[in-house]
Amino acid sequence: MAERADRPRRSTSIRARATGGAAVVVLVALVLGAVAFVAVLRGSLTDGVRSAAEQTLDGLAARVETDGAAAVRAEDDDVLAQLQDGDGRVLARTDDGPDGPLAVDEEARYGHDGERWLLVADDVDLPGGGDAVLVVGAPLEDAEDAVRTVTVLLVVAVPVVVALMSLVTWFVVGRALRPVDRMRREVDEVEGSNLHARVAEPGTGDEVDRLAWTMNRMLARLEASQQAQAQFVSDASHELRSPLATIRQHAEVARAHPEVTDTARLAEVVLDEGARLQDLVESLLLLTRVDERGRERDRAVDLDDLVFAEASRTRATSAVPVHVDVSAVHPARVRGDERLLGRVVRNLVDNAVRHAARRVDVGLGTADAVVVLTVDDDGHGIPEADRSRVFDRFVRLDEGRARDAGGSGLGLAIVAAVVRAHGGSVAVSTAPSGGARFTVRVPAEPDPA
């Protein structure tokens, strides 16, 4: 844990990373969009210039075919036109036209005195006979000025938009993370002595609100766990102290007044209390293992075999004249830990025998893919107000049900923990005979077919 705590942390906040990431994405998108827009705009304006040049070419070609080369020389000064023969010699040109021949290639350009022209050419028939090539140019200045203006605007606008977007993102992310930072401070102040503290929930219904709600549930579970642990330690220490105190008391009496008690009596007390102490420690260890690891084995278990074996053991060892009836036990198979499930059956039967008047009835069957185990006694039963806590650890009810020959008070707690580890449930109700009925429900082993 110390290694993890000393691990260097990134200094960049989520707010800064989110703002930087958004800025980079928007910048790339805007740059690509601007480049594409400028390319499309240039192409569109160039197509417009070309269309204008082709219209001028068509009109001038018609006049050349009628009036000859004089039609070219008669054109306005703002028109670039040139008439060439088949060998490329200039037959006529406008005042802006060069003395040398213009290029007749498609998409040809011509520059002169800082001006750029887009050239288009077409074959024409001269009036006196013969062929010629007419070349007409349209100025690109207006189109290029428009492209330059748009480019400058985009160069200025893109950084401004990115800066504004970054500012908005910084502000929005900061406001969104403000409750998280407050929750961090509140949780950082929570210690073992104030687990009752809770995080303020914004009540907005968003992810931050759900995070606060989840953290409060976690704190509530930690508080409940701490309280249960403290109560458990208190109860366990009391239970462990009782047999030790009994052994010490009898030992002191035997040493101070050897005429009052003998070695056999002392040995009997030590053995009884030692057995009680051993049972308590084993029960505590079993509960700890179940809480930490759940069931340790996972295989098919014939629960009816465990019930029959436990009934036979009870009949052979019980000092109480109680009849254990297993006529309602039917074959049932579950999946889990055979040893832990056997402990469930033993604890329930022993509990029923201790509190029964004359008989204990055990039932077992399968219904809707659930194995149902019932253990009834004909004793005094359990008051409904106490049924919700009878499975708690070290809980003892009234003396009528608490007469326990050395019981640890953990038997039913072990039952609840083991059944829960097997994905089942256990409940207590009133038996038909008037006593207590404990009902265990565990998922049945799926049919291999």
N, C-alpha and C positions, 0 to 999 in steps of 0.2 A: 504493500500500500504506500509505503514511503517513497518507493521508486516512482510510483504513478503520480504522487503528489509533487515530486520534484521535477517532473517532466516539463521541458520548456514549452511555453504556450505561444501561439501566434498572436502577435500584437495587433493585427488588423482586425477591426470589428466587422460584424456582419453588415452593419450599416454601410461601412466603407466598401466592403466587397460587393454588396448588392448595387451600390451606386456606380462603382467602377465597371462592373460587368454590364450593367444596363447602358452605360455611356459607350463602352466599346461596341456593343451590339448595334446601338442606334447609329453610331458614327460610321461603322462599316456599311450598314444598310443605306444611310443617306449618301455616302460617297458613291457606292455602286449605283444608287438611283440617280444621282446627279450626273455621273458619267454617261449612263444610259440615256438620260433625258437630253443631255447636250448632243450626243450622237444622233438621236432621233430628230432633234431640232435642226441640226446641221443638214441631215439628209433631206428633211422636209423642205427647208429653205432652198437647198440646191436643186431639188426637183422643181420648185417654183421658178427658179431662175432658168432652168433648162426649158421649161414649158414656154416661158416668155421668149427665149431665144428661138425656139422652134417655130413659134407663131410669126416672129419677125422674118425668119428664114423662108417660111412658106409664102409670105406676102412679097418679099423681095425677089424670090425665085420666079414668081408669076410675072413680075414686071421685067425681069431680065430676059425671060423667054419672049417678051413682046418688044422691049426697047433695046435689048442688048446691054453692053457694058456701061452705057450711059446711065442706066438706072442705078447702078452702084455708086457712080460718082455723084449722083444727084441726092443721095441720102443725107440726112441731118448729121451734124457734127458729133452728136452723142451716140451715134450708132457705129459699131465696129463691123465692117463688112469687107470682103475681098473676093474677087473673081479670079480663078486660076484656070490655065488651060490643062490639058492632059499631062504635060511635062512638068507642071508645078510652077510655070512662069506666071507672074502677076499680070493680069489683063486690066484690072481696074481695082480701085480701093477707095474707101472713105478717107477723110482727112485724118482720123485717128488710127487708121490702119498702117502697119509697118510696110516698108518697101519690100522686105523679103516675104516669102510665102509663109502663111500661117499653117499650123498643124491641122490635119484633117482627121486625126484619130478621134475615136469616141472618148468623151470625158476629158478632152484636151484643155489645157489652161494656157493663158497668155497674160504676161505681166508687162506693164509699161508705165513709167512715171508714177510708181507707187499704186497703180490700179491693177486689179486682177479681173480677168474676163473668163467666162465659160464659153467654149467654142462648140458650135454644131456645124455640120457640113452636109451638102447634098448635091447630087449631079443635076445639071440643068442643060437644056438645049438652046443653043444660040440661034437668033433669027436667021442669020445667013447660012446656017448649017454648022455642024460641029458640036462637040460636047465640051463642057466646062464644069468646074467644081466651084460652088458658091459656099463660102465660109462666113458665118455670122457669129458675133460674140455678144454676150449679155454680161453686164457688170455684176461682180460678186460682192461689191463693197457693202451694200446694205445688209445682205445676208450675213457676211462675216462680222459686221458691226453688231448685229443682233446676237450672234453666237457669243461674241466677246462680252457683251453686256450681261447676258444670262450667266455666263461663266463666272464673271466677277460677283454677281449677286449670289450665286450659289456658294462661292468660296467664302463669302462673308456670312451667308445665312446658315450654312451647315454648322460651323462652330457655335454660333449663337443658339441654334436649336438644341445642340448637344449640351451646351452649358445650362440652358433653361431646364431641359429634361433631367439633367443631373441634380440640379437644385431641387426640383420637385420630388425626385426619387429620394434624395437625402432627407427631405422634410417628411415625406409620407412614411418611409421606412423607420425613421426616428420615432414618429408618433406611434407606429405599429409596435415597435419594440419597447416603448416606454413602460407598458405594463409588465413586460417580461423582465426588464431590469429591476422594477420594483419587487416583483415576485422573487427574483434572485436574492435581493437584499433581505426580504422577509424570511425566506427559507434558510439563508445563511445564519440568521439569528436564532433559529430553532435548535435547541439542545435537548439533552435527555430530561432536563428539569422543566421544560416548557413545551412538551409535545402537544399540549392542548391548543397551542397557537395555530391559526389558520391563515391562509393566503387570501387577500381580498380578491373577490371575483368581479371582473368588470361588468358582467351581465350583458355583454354584447352578442353572445351566441356564436361568436366566431372561434377560430382555432385557439386564440389566446385565452378566451373564456373557458373553453374545454380543457386547456392545459391547467388553468387554475383549479378547475373542478377536480381534475385527475390528481393534482398535487394534494388537494385537501383530502381526497379519499385515501391517498397514500399516508398522509399524516395521521388520519383517523385510524388506519390499520396499525401504524407504528405505535400510536398511543394505546390502542386496545391490546396490542401484543406486549407492550411494556407493562401495562397493568396486570395482564394475565400472568406474565412472567414473575412480577413482584408477588402476586397472590400465590402463584405456584411455589415460589421459593419459601414464602412464609409458611404455607401449608406443609410443604415437604419437610422443612426444618422441624416443625411441630411434630409431624408423624414420626420422623426419625428420632426425635428426642424422647418420645414416650417409651419405646422398648428399652432404650439405653438407660433411661431413668429407672425403669422397673428393675433391670438387671443390677444396676448399681445399688439401689435401695435394698434389695434382697441380699446382696453381697455384704453391705455394711452391717445389716442386721445379723447376718450369720457370723460376722467377725466379732461384733460387739456382744452378742448374746447367743453363743453357740448352743445353749440349752433350749432356745426357742425353736430353732430350725435345724435341720440336718443336711448333710451333703446331698442326699437323694432329692430332697425338696428343692434345694438351691439349683441342682443340675436340671431338674424339671423346669424350673422357671427360666433358667438361661437358655435351655433348648427351645422352649416355646417362644420366648421373646426373640431369640436368634432366628427362628424360622419366620416369625413375623417380619423381622428386620430384613431378612434375605428376600422375602416375597415383595416387600415394599421397594427395595433397591432394584430387583429384577423388573418389576412393573415400571418403575421410572425409566430404566434403560430401554425397555421395550417401547414405551411411548416416545422416547427421544428418537429411536431409530425409525419408527413409523413416521414421525413428524418430519424427519430430515430426508429419508430415502423412500418412504412409502413401502410398497410391497417389494420384497427382494427377489421373489421367484414369480415366474409367469408361466403356468402350465395348467392343463385341465385337471380339475379336482372334483371327485365324486363327493358332494357334500352330504349325501345320505349315509355314506360309509362313516364319515366323521360323527354324525349324529348317533348312529347305532353304537359306535365305539365309546362315545361319551356316556350314553345311557348305561352301557354295561359297566363302565368304570364307576359310575355313581351308585349303581345298585350294589356293587361289591365293596365300596369303601365308605359310603355314607353312614354316619352313626345315627342319622335322623330317620325314623320310619316313614319315608315318603315314597309313594309309588310313581315311577317315571313311565308314562305311557307314550309309546312311539308308533302306535298303530296308524297314525295319520301321516307318517313319513313315506314319501314316494321318491323314486329316483330323480335326482337333479344334479346337474353338472354345471360348474362355474369355472372361470379362468382366474387364477391368482396364485397366492402363496398358501400352500396347504398348512404349513405350521401356524401362520397367523389366523387362517380361517378356523382351524381347530381351537385356537385360543378364544375366538369369538363364541363358538358353540359351548366350550367349557365354562366360560365366564357367565353366559346367560343361564345355563343349566344350574351351576352352583348358586347363582343369585336366586333363581326360582326355588331351589331346594331349601335354602336358608329361610325363605319367607313363606313357604307353603305350609298349609295345615296338614294335609294328607296326601296330595297328589300334584304332579307336574305333568302337563300335556305338551308334547312337542309335535309340531306339524311342519311338513316340508313339501313343496310342490312348485311347478313351473306354470306361469301364465303370462302370455304376451311377451315372450322372450325375457322374462324376469323371474328369477328364483326367489320364492317367498318362504322365509323361515319364521315360524311363530313359536314362542315359548310362553306357556301360561302357568300360573300358579293359583292356588285357591286361598291365598292369604288375605291380608287387609287391603291390598291394592295401593296405588300411588295417587294422592290427591292431584286433581287437574292443575292446580296452581304450581305444583312442584315438577310437573312433567317436562317443562322446558329446560330445567337445570339438572335433571337427574344424571345426565351424561357428563357433567362437568367434573373436573378432577377434585378429589377429596370432599365431595359433597355428601353429607349425611342428612337423612331425613329424620322423622321422629323415631322415638325409641322402638315403636312397634315394628318398623321395618329395618332399623339399624342394628338390631341384635346380630352381631357379626363375630364369629369365633376367630378373631385375629385377622379380619379382612383389612386390606390396605385402603379401601375407598377409591381404588383406581380401576376396578374391574369393568364397570360400564363405560368409563372414559376410554379404556383400551378397545372395547367393542366399537364405540363410535369412531375412533381414529382408524381402526383397521377397515371397517366397512367403508368409510370415506375414501381410504386409499384404494379400494377395489371399485370405486365408482358407484357405490350404493348408498343406502340411507337406512337409518334405524329410528324407530319411534316406539313410544309406550302408550298403551291405552288400557281399557278395562276388559278383562277376560270374561268369557261367559260364566265362569265359576265365581265371579266377583273379585278375583284378585287382579294381578297385573299381567298384561300381555305385552311382550316385547316382539316387535315385527321388524325383521331385517329383509331388505330388498336389494338384490345384487343382480347385475346383468348375467343372463345365462350364457353358457358356452355355445357359440354358433354350431349348428348342425354341419358336420363335415360334408354331407351330401349337398 
